[in-house]
Amino acid sequence: MSSQREAQKAEFLRQAGLAGAQRVALAGDASTRSYERLHLADGTSLILMDQPPNAETAPCPPDATSDERRAAGYNAMARLAAGRVDAFVATAAWLRGHGLSAPEIIVHDAPQGLAVLEDLGDDLFARLIEAGQEEAPLYDDAIATLVSLHSAAPPAVLEAPGGIAWPLLDYDEVALKTAGDLFPEWLPKLKPQLAFDAGTLDEWEAIWAPIRAHGAAGASVFCHRDYHAENLVWLPARLGPARVGLLDFQDAVRAHPAWDMSMLLHDARRDVSPEREAAALARYFELRTQVDRDAFLADYHALGALNIVRILGIFARLVTRDGKPRYAAFMPRLWTYLDRCLADPSLAALKGWMDAHVPVEARR
């Protein structure tokens, strides 16, 4: 951390009346953000979010063309928020306005990329399950919260006090193609035995084009976009869907309802058994009786497969480009999830492509 950035953070905390807080760095993730826990004199705690401005390529302007997005860079293509604090603040306000447990924003300086948040604690679903807590009630509540999200009409713009507004864009065909194409771009860099020639890539594109079109056409609900057990906090003192604390939602989009379901049940960082997956899906259908079960499952398998190849591509990039070898350990789990999706007969063409071009020894 530069001394200049540290001085900015210290001054931000001073102006917020938090100069005396004890600061403890928290473990980071694959993003450019960092967090600290602020321990206050009264025994309570808050969270300092630090997202240095201009650390990433620009987010997507709402009216940008495909060519303009391509020129702007990956975040604009994928419709990612570039870690922007105003995106986090606006999204948190919308979630809290719907009775859900996003952190309260105590104070923020969006241009500087700094914010102080409510501390939702350390009881991440993943850590509780590792410690022996029964997973079924946690996943049931995660589904109930997802149903609450899917039952609310997503706005075009998310707003927060102080004049903050952030567009809730569609997870459109350009973004979905950007997601899926990470796989053929980056996996051969991790697995040198793989080589996808032009004809093979043409087949890849032909398989995915109708899936992307269907997914984009079904973009109808608020999508957290990173909805999994590492980003969900258990808050048992709260009621209903508010028992699930929400983190890392600044990249929210309007998307097909199957997308967040895939994020939850195709969790790269922990095993979700076929039985737990089936039970969670059954719970979703129980709570959303208007959903066509067979149609949803077909979309869940197709878009789930797209999500999985996206994450495989991201992890290959993290290992080969960013020097983060630990992400390779998550990849076999993702291949297991992909096999589950590819058991759907409607994905026979994709299964055939994988069988022909990605040998078993490359799926480890």
N, C-alpha and C positions, 0 to 999 in steps of 0.2 A: 504494500500500500504506500502511495506517495505521501510525503509529509504535507503536501498541499491538500490532498483529499482528507487526510486526518484532521487538518485544521478546519476544513469545511464542516466535517461531522461534529467536531467539538463545538464550533460556533452555533451550529443548528441545535444541538442539545442544550447549549447555554440559553439560547433564546426561548427554548421550550420549557425552561425551568428544570432541566434534567442534568445539569452539569455535574451534580454530585453523585449520579448513578454509577454503580459499579458495572463495568462493561465486560461481558464474557462472550467471546466469539463462539458461534454455533457451527456445526458441520455444514459444509457447502454441498452443492449438487453440481450438475453439469452446466449450469447457467453462469451468467456473468454477475449475478447478484450475490450479495453476502448478507449475513444476519448476525446480530449480537443480541444477547439477552441483557436487559438493563435491570439491575437489582436496585430497588429503591429503599430509602431509609425506613419506610413503614413496613417492610417485609414483602411488599408486592413486587411484581415484575412487569416489564413491557418488552417489546421487541423493536429493535432498530433495523430497518431495511435500508440497504445501501445498494443502489443501482447506478453506477457511474454513467453520466450522460455520454452518448456517442460511443459507448463500448460495443455496440452492435450496429449492423446496417439498419436503415430506416424501416419503420413499419409501413403497412400498405395504405396509401390514401384511398378513401372510399370509392373515388371515381377513376382510379388508375386503370389504364388499359393493360392487356397482357404484356405488350412490349415495354410499357413504362414500368411495370412490376419487375420484369426481367432486368431492366437497366438498374433498378433500385437495389436489387440483391435478394438474397434468400428469404429474409423476413417478409418482404413485400410479396414474394411469390407464394410463400406458405401461409400468409396472413397471420404472422406471429407479431406480438406486441413489442418486440425488441426490449422486453423487460421494463417498459415505461411505467413509472410510478403513477402517472395519471390514469393509465389503464387499470392498474390494480385498485386505485381509490374509487374509480367510477364503478367497477365491477363489484367491489365489496359493498358499496352503497346499494346497488340494485339487489344483491343477494340478501342483505340485511333487511331491506324493505319488504322482502317476501318471507320474512320470518326465519331465515336460515342463518347459520352461525359462521359467517365470514368475520374476520377480526374487525373490531371497531378501529377506525383510523383516529388516533389521538391528535396528531399534528403531521403536516407534510409540507415539503417544498418540492413540488414535482419538477420544476426546471433544474434543480440541483440533484434530483434523483434520490431523495431522502424522505423517509417517513417513519413515524413511531406508531406501532400497532398494539392493540390488545394482545396479550400473551394467552393463547389458548392451551398452553401446556405441552407436555411431552407424550401424552398418551395416544400416540399414533396407532392406528389399527394394526399395522405390521408389527410394532414392538409388543403390543398387548398379546397378540396371537403367539408370537415367539415365546412370551413369558408364560404361556399356558392357558390364557383366557379362551373360552369357547368362541369359535369363529362364527357360528351360525347366527347368533343375535346381532353381531356387528355387521355382517353382510346383509341381513334383513333390514337393518336401519339404513345402511348405505343405499339399498334399493328404494326404500321409502323416501329418502331424500332425493334420489334421482327422479322418482315419480313426481315429487313436488316440483322439481325443476321443469320436467316435461309437461306439467299441467299449466304452467304460466306462459302467457303470450310473450315471446321475446321482443323487446323493443328494437327499433332501428339504432337508437343512441342510448348509451348508458350515461347517467348524469349523477353528479355529486355536488354537495355544497361548495361554494367558492368558484362557481362557473366552470367546473370541470365537466367535460363531455367526451365520451369515447365511443366510436362507432362499433356496433355489433355486426360484423360482416359475415356473409355466408361462407361456409367452408365449400368453396365452389370447385369447378372442375380443374382450374389452374392450380389451386392449392392442393387438391387431391392428387393431381399428376406429379406435382413437385414432391409430395410425400412418397408416393410409390416408386418414383424413379431414383430415390436414394439407394434402393436395393441394387439394381444393376450397375449403378455408378460406383458404389463403395465396397460392396462385398468382394469383388475380384481383387481389390487392393489388400484385403485381409486374407483372402484365400486365393493365392496366385494360380492355383490349378484351374480356376474358373476363367473362361474367356467367352464373352457374349458378342458374337459377330452381328453385323447389321440385320441379317435375316432373323436371328434369334430375338433381337430387340424389336423388330417389326411384329413378331408373334406376341411378345410381351405387351406391346401397345394395343394390339387388336383384342387381347384378352381383357385388358383393364378398361378400355374406353367405355363400354356399356356399363360397367360397374360404377365408374366415376360419374357418368351421366345420371345414373339412378340415384346415387348417393347425393349428388348436388341438388337434384330435383326434390329430394326428400328432406332438405335442410329446413327444419320447421321448429326446432326447439333450442333453448339455451343449452350450450354445450360447454362444460367446464374445461374439457380437452385434456386434462391431466388427472383424471378422477381414478385414483387407485389408493391402495392401503398405506402408502407412504405419505399421502397428502390428506388423509382423513383423520381427524382427532376425535376421540371418544369423550363426550361431555354428558355423563349420565344424569347430572343435576338438571339439565334442560329437558324440554318436552318435545315429543314428536320428532319431526325432521330436524329440529334444531339440535338434537343430540349428536349430530355429526358435524364437527367443525371442519371447515373448508379452507384449504391452503392452495397457493400456487395456481390461481385461476385467472391470471391477467391475460392469458392468451385465448380467452373465451371467444367463441364464434356462435353463429346460428348453424346448426348441423343436423344431420339425420340422428334420430334418437338411438340408433344402434351404436353410435361412435363411443359415447361415454360408457355404455355397457361393455364394449370391448376393452376399454381402458381398465375397467374394474376387474373383469374376469379373465383377461389375457395379460395379467400383471407380470411384467418382466422381472420383478424383484422378489416375488414369492410364488410358490406353487399354489395354484387354484385347481383343485381336483375336478375331474369330470362331474362328480356328485355335487360338489359345491356350486359349480357352474350351472348345472341343471336346476338345483334348488333355487338359485338366485333368479334365473330366468322365469321359473314357475311363479315366484313371488311377484315379479314384475307384471306378469300376465294377470295374476290375481288382483293386483291393485289397479291395473289399467285394462279394464274389461273390454274397452272399445277397440283394443289393438287386435289386428288379425295375426294370430299366433304363427301360422305357417309363413306368411309373408314377412313378418318380422324376423323369424329365424333365418330365412334365406338372406335377408339383408344383413343380419348380424354376422353370418358366416362370411359373406362376400366382403363387407366393409371391415370385419374383423381381420380377414386375411390381408386386406390393404393396410390396416393399422399395424399388423405384425411385421409385414415386410418393410414398412416405414421405420419401425423401431430397430429392426435388424440393420437397416442401412445406417441409421443414426449411430448405433453402437459400433459398427464397423468404422465409421468416420471418427468416432471418439478414440478408438484404439489406434488407428493408422495415422490420422492427421494430428490429433490432439495429445497423443502420448498418454492415454488413460487405459491401460491394459485391463483394469478390473472389469470393464464392461463386457469383455469377451466371456466372462463366466456366466453372464445372464443369457447368452444366446441359445444354448441348448434348450432351455425352458421355452423360449419363443418358438423354436422349431416344433416342440411338442404341441403347443397351442395351434400352430399352423396346420399340423397334421389333423387335428380335430376339425378345423374349419374345412379342410380339403376332403373330408369324408362326405361332405354334402355333394350329392351327385351333380348339382347344378354348377359345381366348380371343377368338373372333370377336365376341362381344357387347361385350367391353371395347374391342376395336379399333374397332368401330362407334361406341361412345360417344366415344372420343377423336377420331375422324375428324369426328364431327358437332359436337363442342363445343369442341375445342381446335385451331384452324386451324394450319397449318404455320408461319405467321409468329410464332405464340406459343410455338413449340417451339425457341426459340433463346436 
